[in-house]
Amino acid sequence: MDTIFAQATARGKAGVAVIRISGPRACSAARALAGSLPAPRQAGLRRLADADGVPLDEALVLCFAKGASFTGEDVVEFQCHGSPATVSALLSALGRIDGLRLAEPGEFTRRALENGVLDLAQVEGLGDLLEAETEAQRRQALRVLSGALGEKVDRWREALVRAAALLEATIDFADEDVPVDVTPEVTGLLAEVAASLQAEIDGVSVAERIRDGFEVAIVGPPNAGKSTLLNHLAGREAAITSEHAGTTRDVIEVRMDLDGLPVTFLDTAGLRDSTDEIETIGIARAVARAEAADLRVFLLDDTGKTQGLAPGPEDIVLRGKSDLGDGAGQGVSGRTGEGVAELVARISRTLEGRASRTVTATRERHAEAMRRAGGAIAEAQNQLSLGMETAELAAEDLRRAARALETLLGRIDVESLLDEIFSRFCLGK
């Protein structure tokens, strides 16, 4: 196993930079630069020098023993001054030590997976945590990184193993002191696991939205104040505004942090019948994006009618350009700010209500593994409904369900996924 090293902090000027070394030669390599090392998990100030004795920096040194580190290997970290020149000098000195090489992207985390420190779901949670921009994203990623999903999978697997063992005991030891009818306990275990799996599957779509961002489409007829409202929300001229109808032809996106939730507002082309070919394409795109959005804000003109798209149960319908109207009905004005705070609060409440329904699984990969497990459980339940004569087939279905759950945590059959997952990590992680 190679010993690897990399800068663990972001590149560029900083007060402090962290350089991480992991592998069997981590301690000897660190001694080559620091002379001596502090006891594990105790910081020590050391003067670092290269093989020729040329001073490199003065840094805090931290050591972590094999089995008690992020990677599960011997790890040493230098907390050095964060200038690019200092970091470059230290990395060059490490690169000249035999047996050391620069880490590949995500290689530290990959070693943590291979050494059993993290499961695959935790690796994904760590990746999401590094990318988190909002409070909701941070909380969700931290929940997955903590191992909450792995704990659930272990409980499901234990129940499936228990159920399979009961069935196999009935098959193999029917003449001995074993309960003859284990069906009630087995069916109870399977029903409980199946219900829990479905609850997790149902929450994945919301969890993905928290990670990737909710979309809120602003829709309505031309010249209803949609672009002006988007500009007010963005605090800048994100969209061109004009008194001429049909100014917006393409979908304009503005990403925001809305009370801790990642939200992308979409300004769409005005909905109307048009003979203009380009505008017609823009309207078709507007309808498609609005239909796919998580929430729609309808701005109405004086006619009070919507066209081409009907509001859904949670969609928000308001009178646009309320500063120019007679004040009848609920309205909003991007020009004066009238009603904007109330609109933002309403959007936040709606999306927060959806976000509160999130569970532990956060990716379509998780949902697919759980669907396979749920399908195998359903087949086992069907076999049991035919009687104990098919108990052996039911037990095999439960083993298939358990194997599907093992893939969720990366314990089997996931090698093809690893390169794609770790490619998103930086060198020092």
C-alpha positions in Angstrom: 0.0 0.0 0.0 1.4 3.4 -1.0 1.7 6.2 1.4 -0.1 9.3 0.0 -0.1 13.0 0.8 -1.9 16.1 -0.3 -3.1 19.5 0.8 -6.3 19.0 2.8 -7.4 22.6 2.8 -8.4 24.8 -0.1 -5.7 26.2 -2.3 -4.7 29.9 -2.2 -3.5 32.2 0.5 -4.7 31.5 4.0 -3.6 31.8 7.6 -3.2 28.1 8.0 -3.0 25.2 5.5 -3.2 21.5 6.4 -1.1 18.9 4.7 -2.2 15.3 5.3 -0.1 12.1 5.0 -1.6 8.6 5.2 -0.2 5.1 4.9 2.4 2.8 6.3 5.3 5.3 5.9 3.4 8.4 7.1 5.2 8.6 10.5 8.7 7.9 9.0 8.1 10.5 6.3 6.9 13.1 8.9 10.0 12.4 11.0 12.2 13.1 8.0 10.8 16.6 8.0 10.1 17.2 11.7 12.8 15.3 13.4 10.5 13.9 16.1 6.7 13.4 16.4 4.4 14.2 19.3 2.3 11.4 20.9 -0.8 10.4 19.0 -3.6 13.0 19.1 -1.4 15.6 20.8 -0.3 18.7 18.9 3.4 19.5 18.9 5.2 22.5 17.4 8.1 21.5 15.1 10.5 23.2 12.7 10.3 21.4 9.4 13.3 21.0 7.1 14.1 19.1 3.9 16.6 16.3 3.5 19.4 18.9 3.1 18.4 20.6 6.3 17.0 23.7 4.6 14.2 25.2 6.8 10.7 24.9 5.3 8.4 26.2 8.0 7.4 26.0 11.6 4.2 24.0 12.0 1.9 22.1 14.4 2.2 18.4 13.9 -0.6 15.9 14.7 -0.4 12.1 14.6 -3.2 9.6 14.4 -2.4 5.9 14.9 -3.7 3.1 12.6 -7.2 2.2 13.4 -7.9 5.6 15.1 -7.7 7.9 12.1 -9.9 9.2 9.3 -8.5 6.7 6.8 -7.9 3.8 9.3 -4.2 4.0 8.6 -1.3 5.9 10.2 -2.0 9.6 9.5 0.1 12.7 10.1 -1.0 16.2 9.5 1.1 19.4 9.3 -0.7 22.6 10.1 1.6 25.0 8.4 1.4 28.6 7.3 -1.0 29.0 4.4 1.1 30.8 1.8 1.2 29.0 -1.6 5.1 29.1 -1.4 5.1 27.3 1.9 2.6 24.7 0.9 4.5 24.1 -2.4 7.8 23.7 -0.6 6.4 21.1 1.8 4.6 19.1 -0.9 7.9 19.1 -2.9 9.8 17.8 0.0 7.3 15.0 0.7 7.4 14.1 -3.0 11.1 13.5 -2.8 10.7 10.9 -0.1 10.8 7.3 -1.3 7.5 5.5 -1.1 5.3 8.6 -1.0 3.1 9.9 -3.8 0.5 12.6 -4.3 -3.0 11.4 -3.5 -5.6 11.1 -6.2 -9.0 12.9 -5.8 -11.0 11.3 -3.0 -8.3 8.8 -2.2 -8.2 9.5 1.5 -11.9 8.9 1.7 -11.7 5.8 -0.5 -9.2 4.3 2.0 -11.6 5.1 4.8 -14.2 3.1 2.9 -11.9 0.2 2.2 -10.7 0.1 5.8 -14.3 0.1 7.2 -14.1 3.5 8.8 -17.0 4.8 6.6 -19.7 3.0 4.5 -20.6 4.1 1.0 -23.6 6.1 2.2 -21.4 8.0 4.7 -19.0 8.7 1.9 -21.8 10.2 -0.1 -22.9 12.2 3.0 -19.3 13.5 3.3 -19.3 14.6 -0.3 -22.7 16.4 0.2 -21.4 18.1 3.4 -18.3 19.4 1.5 -20.7 20.9 -1.2 -23.4 22.2 1.3 -24.3 25.8 0.7 -27.4 26.1 2.9 -28.4 25.1 6.5 -30.8 22.4 5.3 -28.1 20.8 3.0 -25.7 20.9 5.9 -28.1 19.2 8.3 -29.1 16.5 5.8 -25.5 15.7 4.8 -24.4 15.5 8.4 -27.3 13.1 9.2 -26.1 10.7 6.5 -22.4 11.1 7.5 -23.2 10.2 11.1 -24.2 6.7 9.9 -27.9 7.0 10.5 -28.7 5.2 7.2 -26.3 2.4 7.9 -27.9 1.9 11.3 -31.3 1.5 9.7 -29.9 -0.9 7.1 -28.4 -3.0 9.8 -31.8 -3.2 11.6 -33.6 -4.2 8.4 -31.0 -6.8 7.6 -31.2 -8.2 11.1 -35.0 -8.6 10.8 -34.6 -10.3 7.4 -31.9 -12.6 8.7 -34.2 -13.5 11.6 -37.1 -14.2 9.3 -35.0 -16.3 7.0 -33.6 -18.3 9.9 -37.1 -19.0 11.2 -38.1 -20.3 7.8 -35.0 -22.4 7.4 -35.4 -23.9 10.9 -38.8 -25.0 10.0 -37.5 -26.6 6.8 -34.4 -28.3 8.2 -35.6 -29.2 11.7 -39.3 -29.9 11.4 -39.1 -33.0 13.6 -37.3 -31.2 16.4 -38.3 -28.8 19.1 -38.8 -25.8 16.8 -42.1 -23.9 16.5 -44.1 -25.5 13.7 -45.9 -22.3 12.6 -43.5 -19.4 12.4 -45.6 -17.6 9.9 -47.0 -14.9 12.2 -43.6 -13.8 13.4 -42.1 -13.9 9.9 -45.0 -12.0 8.3 -44.8 -9.4 11.1 -41.1 -8.8 10.6 -41.5 -8.5 6.8 -44.4 -6.1 7.1 -42.4 -3.9 9.4 -39.4 -3.8 7.2 -41.4 -3.3 4.0 -43.3 -0.3 5.6 -40.0 1.3 6.8 -38.4 0.8 3.4 -41.3 2.5 1.6 -41.2 5.4 4.0 -37.5 5.9 3.1 -38.2 5.6 -0.6 -41.0 8.1 -0.4 -38.7 10.7 1.2 -35.8 10.4 -1.3 -37.3 12.8 -3.8 -37.5 15.6 -1.2 -34.0 14.8 0.0 -32.7 15.1 -3.5 -34.4 18.5 -3.7 -32.7 19.6 -0.6 -29.3 18.6 -2.0 -29.9 19.9 -5.6 -32.3 22.7 -4.8 -36.0 23.4 -5.0 -37.3 25.1 -8.1 -40.0 27.8 -7.9 -41.4 29.0 -11.3 -42.9 32.5 -11.7 -45.6 32.2 -14.4 -48.4 34.2 -15.8 -49.3 36.3 -18.9 -46.9 38.7 -20.5 -46.2 42.0 -18.8 -47.6 40.8 -15.4 -44.4 41.8 -13.5 -42.7 38.4 -13.4 -39.2 39.7 -14.4 -39.4 42.7 -12.1 -40.3 40.4 -9.2 -37.4 38.1 -10.0 -35.0 41.1 -10.1 -36.4 42.2 -6.7 -35.8 38.8 -5.2 -32.3 38.6 -6.7 -31.4 42.1 -5.6 -30.0 42.7 -9.1 -31.0 43.1 -12.8 -31.1 39.3 -13.6 -33.8 39.7 -16.2 -34.6 42.4 -18.8 -37.8 44.2 -18.0 -39.9 46.2 -20.5 -43.4 47.5 -20.9 -43.5 45.6 -24.2 -45.2 42.2 -23.8 -43.1 39.1 -24.7 -39.7 40.5 -23.6 -38.7 37.3 -21.8 -38.2 34.5 -24.3 -36.0 32.0 -22.4 -36.1 30.7 -18.8 -33.9 32.8 -16.5 -32.7 31.2 -13.2 -31.7 32.8 -10.0 -30.4 30.6 -7.1 -31.0 31.8 -3.5 -30.7 30.6 0.1 -34.3 30.9 1.3 -34.4 30.4 5.1 -31.7 27.7 4.9 -33.2 25.9 1.8 -31.6 26.0 -1.6 -34.1 27.5 -4.0 -33.9 28.4 -7.7 -36.4 31.0 -9.0 -37.4 30.7 -12.6 -38.6 33.7 -14.6 -40.5 32.3 -17.6 -41.9 33.6 -20.8 -45.4 35.1 -20.6 -48.2 32.6 -21.3 -50.4 33.6 -24.3 -51.3 32.6 -27.8 -48.6 33.9 -30.1 -47.9 33.7 -33.8 -44.2 34.6 -33.3 -42.2 31.4 -33.7 -39.4 32.3 -31.3 -41.9 33.5 -28.6 -43.9 30.3 -29.1 -40.8 28.2 -28.4 -40.2 30.3 -25.3 -43.7 29.7 -24.1 -43.4 26.0 -24.6 -40.2 25.9 -22.6 -41.9 28.0 -19.9 -44.8 25.6 -19.6 -42.4 22.6 -19.5 -40.2 24.1 -16.8 -43.1 25.3 -14.7 -44.8 21.9 -14.8 -41.5 20.3 -13.6 -41.0 22.9 -10.8 -41.7 22.1 -7.2 -43.9 25.2 -6.8 -45.4 27.8 -9.0 -46.2 31.5 -8.3 -48.9 32.7 -10.7 -49.0 36.4 -11.3 -52.3 37.6 -12.9 -53.0 40.6 -14.9 -56.2 42.6 -14.9 -58.2 39.8 -16.5 -57.5 37.5 -13.5 -57.1 34.5 -15.8 -54.4 31.9 -16.2 -53.6 30.4 -19.6 -51.8 27.2 -20.6 -51.2 26.1 -17.1 -53.6 25.5 -14.2 -52.5 26.2 -10.5 -52.0 23.2 -8.3 -53.2 22.8 -4.7 -50.1 24.4 -3.1 -49.3 26.9 -5.9 -49.5 30.6 -5.1 -51.8 32.9 -7.1 -51.4 36.7 -6.8 -52.2 39.8 -8.7 -49.0 41.1 -10.4 -48.0 44.8 -10.4 -50.1 45.5 -7.4 -48.7 49.0 -7.2 -50.6 49.9 -10.4 -53.9 48.2 -9.5 -56.9 49.2 -7.4 -55.8 47.1 -4.4 -58.4 44.3 -4.8 -57.2 40.9 -3.9 -53.8 39.7 -2.8 -51.0 41.2 -4.9 -47.3 41.7 -5.2 -45.1 44.3 -6.8 -41.4 43.8 -7.6 -41.1 47.5 -8.3 -42.2 48.7 -4.8 -41.6 45.5 -2.8 -45.2 45.4 -1.8 -46.2 41.9 -0.7 -42.7 40.4 -1.5 -41.9 39.6 2.2 -45.3 37.9 2.6 -44.7 35.9 -0.7 -41.2 34.8 0.4 -42.6 33.7 3.8 -45.3 31.7 2.1 -42.9 30.0 -0.2 -40.6 29.2 2.7 -43.4 27.7 4.7 -44.5 25.5 1.8 -41.0 24.2 1.0 -40.1 23.8 4.7 -43.2 21.6 5.1 -42.0 19.4 2.3 -38.4 19.4 3.6 -39.7 18.2 7.0 -40.8 15.0 5.4 -37.3 13.9 4.6 -36.0 10.7 6.1 -32.4 9.3 5.9 -32.0 8.1 2.4 -31.0 10.9 0.1 -30.2 9.5 -3.4 -31.9 7.7 -6.2 -29.2 5.0 -5.8 -30.4 4.4 -2.2 -34.0 4.3 -3.4 -33.2 1.8 -6.1 -31.5 -0.5 -3.7 -34.4 -0.3 -1.3 -36.9 -0.9 -4.2 -35.0 -4.1 -5.0 -35.1 -5.2 -1.4 -38.8 -4.3 -1.2 -39.5 -6.3 -4.3 -37.8 -9.4 -2.9 -39.7 -9.0 0.4 -43.0 -8.8 -1.6 -42.1 -12.0 -3.4 -41.3 -13.7 -0.1 -44.6 -12.5 1.3 -46.4 -14.0 -1.8 -44.6 -17.3 -1.3 -45.6 -17.4 2.4 -49.3 -16.8 1.4 -49.1 -20.1 -0.5 -48.2 -22.0 2.6 -45.1 -23.4 4.3 -44.5 -25.7 1.3 -42.8 -22.7 -0.4 -40.9 -21.6 2.7 -37.5 -22.4 1.0 -38.3 -20.1 -1.9 -39.3 -17.4 0.6 -36.1 -17.7 2.5 -34.1 -17.3 -0.8 -36.1 -14.1 -1.5 -35.2 -12.7 1.9 -31.5 -13.4 1.2 -31.9 -11.5 -2.1 -33.4 -8.6 -0.1 -30.5 -8.6 2.3 -28.0 -8.5 -0.5 -29.8 -5.6 -2.1 -29.4 -3.7 1.2 -25.7 -4.6 1.3 -25.2 -2.7 -2.0 -26.7 0.4 -0.4 -23.8 0.6 2.0 -21.2 -0.4 -0.5 -20.4 -3.8 1.0 -21.0 -5.7 -2.2 -21.3 -5.1 -6.0 -20.5 -1.4 -6.1 -17.0 -1.2 -7.6 -18.4 0.4 -10.8 -19.8 3.3 -8.7 -16.7 4.1 -6.7 -14.6 5.9 -9.4 -17.6 8.2 -10.2 -18.3 9.0 -6.6 -14.7 9.7 -5.6 -14.0 11.8 -8.7 -16.0 14.6 -7.1 -13.7 14.8 -4.1 -10.7 17.1 -3.9 -7.1 15.8 -3.6 -6.9 16.3 0.2 -10.1 14.4 0.9 
